[in-house]
Amino acid sequence: MQAIKVSISRRGVFQFMTMFLFGITSFQHVFGTVVSFQDANFNPSVWTSAKFIDTTPGQGASFVTTTISSGGIPGSYHQALLTLREGLLRVSHLRDVAGTAFKWNPSTQGAFGFVDYSFHIVMTNYFDPAPNTPAIGGAVGYNLLLVQGGKFYISMIEAASTSQNKQWVSVTRNNLTSSEFNQINMTTGLQIIGSHPDFSATGGEITLGYANGVSHGSPGVFKATESGIDNYFVRLHNGSDNGAVPEPASATLTVLLFGLAGLASAKRKHGQLNVN
């Protein structure tokens, strides 16, 4: 493996330490680009959260994000409280603050063909109705999020639900291609099948983060999900001798998601909370 040649200087050492501290690892080898991004602390000063889809009445859905200092795997984790009436809410969480941003430009820094990711997710509370009536039967969907050219692309749904009894769930995906990320229609909030990001040498800069989303169809009823994410890890590579992304813990996501996947397409007439 041939690493990037770096001259030993104060500036070089500072740059290396900066990348290390901010969870960014980049190197080249004979097979092409490998770059990793990771965050297990979720310093609120370097993450930006925003509502990018809201189809609820009057676009009245809301969210609150908090870095919780304990209870993660281990230590701190990033929590999101999503509250909405009938409709769909999607919230983006991007590591986009200058100097610490999780960004990669295929056209200037190196094309790649595959994405690996892993993280933990947990659902800590579900309120129906919100704000303070605990309930069961709720779920929230998490996605790896890529933003390129002003367009939002998400991976498959990873579900956290009340059925997991407030236990952290480990998620690991390897060797995803660009075709496994779909663009989001910014009006409807639905996925545009066939519209994907560009990982090639002509592709523009990509900002990485994650999204969570939820929907329900009970008219006039406010519902809320409280959930969290920890140990965020993403690797961009070309599929040759890179090694699979490690699972964030020994727990694995198995049959549960197959059952929850159907929740995403359930008819809203039943008034249940859906992952999106």
N, C-alpha and C positions, 0 to 999 in steps of 0.2 A: 504494500500500500504506500503510495507516494503522497505525503502531506504537502500542503502549501508551504513554500519556503518563506520563513518569517525572519527578518533580521532582528537580532537581540538588541533592543534599545528600550529606553524608558517609555517611549511612545508605544512601541510594540507590546511591551508587557502590560501597559495600561489598557490598550485596546483588547488584549486577550482577556484580562481580568474583568473588563466591562462586559464582554460577551458571556463569560462564564457566570458572572453574578446575575445577569439578566436572563439566563436560561437559553442562550442561543449558541449552538455549536455548529460550525461550518467547516468542511474540508473537501478537497478534491482527491479522487484516486483514479486509477486507470479506467474504471468503469463509468466515471462521470460524477455528477453532483450528489453529495449527501449533506443535508442540513437538518438539524434538529432544533425544535423549540419546546421548552418545557417550563411549567410554572406550578409550584405546589404551595406558594405563599399568598398569591393574589393580592398584592399591594394595590389598594384602590386608586392610587395616584397614577398607575400605568395602564389601567383598564378603562375603556369607555363603553358604557351600555346605553342602548337607545331602542325605542320602539320603532320597528321598521315595517310592521304590518299590524293594522288594527281595523277590522271590519265590523266592530261592535257598534251599536247605536251611538251616533255622535262621536265616534272614535273615542269613547270614554273609558277604554281600558287603561289600567295603570300598572306600574311595576316599581319595586324597590329592590336595590341590590345592596348587599352588606358582606363585608369580609368578616367571618366569624373566627375568633381567635383560637377556639378549641373545638374538638368534636370531629375533626377531619381524619384523614388516614396518612399520617397523624397530623396534629396541629390544626392550622387554620384552613378554611375552605371558603368558597365563594357561594353565597346564598342569594336566591332570587324569589321574591314574592310577586306572583302575577295575579291580578284581580280583574275580572271582566264580566260583563253581561253576555248575552248570546252573541256568538260570532267567533272570530279567530284573532288571536294575539300572538305575534312573534317578536321576540326581543333579541337584539344582537349584542354580543359582548366581544369587543375587539381589543387586542393588545396593540394599540396604534399610537401611543405617545412617543414622540421623537426621542431617539437615543435608546429606547427599550423596546421598540416596536417589533412584533413578529411579522416581518415582511420579507418577500423574496421576489426578485424580478427575473423570470426565465430568460428574457432577451439580453440582459446585461450580466447576470450572475450565474447563469447556467440552466439549461432546460432539464426537466426531470419527467419521469413517466409514471411514478407511483407515489402514493401517499399511505403511510401507516399512522394510526393514532391509537391512543389509549387514555382513559381517564376513569375516575370513579364518579358515580352519581347516586343521589339519595333523595327520597321524598320524605320530608319531615312533618308536613301537615297539609291537610286538605279541609277547606271550609265550605260548607254548602247548607244554608247560604253564608256568604261572607258578611261581616268580617270575623265572626267569633263562634261559629257553630261547627265543631269538629265533625267530620263525616268520613265514610269509607267509600271506595269505588272510584277514587280519583287517580289521575295519571298526568304526567307532563312529559313531553318529548324533547330530547336533546339531540343536536346535530353538530358535527364539525362544520364550521362556516368559513368559506373563502369569499373574499370580495375582490373583484377584478374589473377594472374599467367601469366602476360604479354599479356593477351588477352583483347580486347576492346569490351564492351557490351553496347548497347544503348537501350533506351526506345523508345516508339512511337514518331513520329514526332510531334513537336509543331511548328506551322508556324507563322512567322511574315512577313507581306507583305505590299506593297505600298497601297493596298486597305484600310488599316487601318488608313490611313491619319496621320501617325506619332504619333498615340495614343498608349499608353501602353496597353497591353493585359494581363489579368490575367490567369494563367494556374494553375490548381490544379488536381492532380491525387492521388487516395487513394487505398491502399491494392493491389498493384501490386505484383505478384509472380515472381519468377526467370524466369518462362516461358515467361514473357512479356518483357524480355531483350534478344536481339539476339546478337551473336558475329558478328563482322565485319571481312570480308575477307580482309586481309591486302594487297592483290594484286588488287582485283577488286573494293574494297570499298563497296561491296554489303553485305547485311545481310545474315548470315548463319542460315537459319531457322532450329530450333531444337537444336542449340548449345547455352546453357544458363549458367549463373554464378551459383556458388554453395553457397547457404546460410546456409547449414547444418553445423554440428559440425566437419565435415571433410574438410570444405572449407578453402581456404587460404585467406590471407589478401586482402581486397578490398580498393582501393582508389577511392574516389568520386569526381566528377566534373560535367562538362557538355560539350557537343560538339555542334558545328554548322556546317552545310554543305550546299553546293549549287552545281548545275550543269547546263550546257547548251550545246546545240549542234550546235551553229553557227560557222562554221569553220573560223579560223583566227580572230575572234572578241573577244576583251577583254571586259568583263563585271565585275561589282563590286557591292557588297551589303555592306551597312553600317547599323549595327543593334546593339542592346544592351540588356543586361539582368540586373535585379535588384531583390533584396529580395529572394536570393537563400535559399531554405529550404528543408531538407531531413530528414525523420524519418525512422528508421529501427525498426521493432517491430514484435510481434507474433500474432497480430490480436485480442487480448483479452483485452477489456476495456482500449485501448490506446487512444481513441479519434481520430477523423479524423483530418487530417492536415488542418489548417485554410487557407482559401483563402487569398492571399496576399492583396487583396482589394475587394471592392464591385463589381467591374467589373468582368464579367465572360466570359469564352470562350465558345461560343455556336455554332450556325449553321455555323459560318464562317469557322471553321476548317474542317467541313465535305466537304465544297466546295473546300478548299485548299488541302485536302487529295488527291484528284484526280490529283493535280498538280504534285505530286511526281511520278506518273506513266505515265505522259503524254509523248507522243512520242517526242523524241528530234529533229526529223526532222522539227518541227515547230520553232525551234530556241528559245524557251522561256526558261526563267530561272526557274529551278526546285528546290523544297525543297527536302532534302535528309537526 
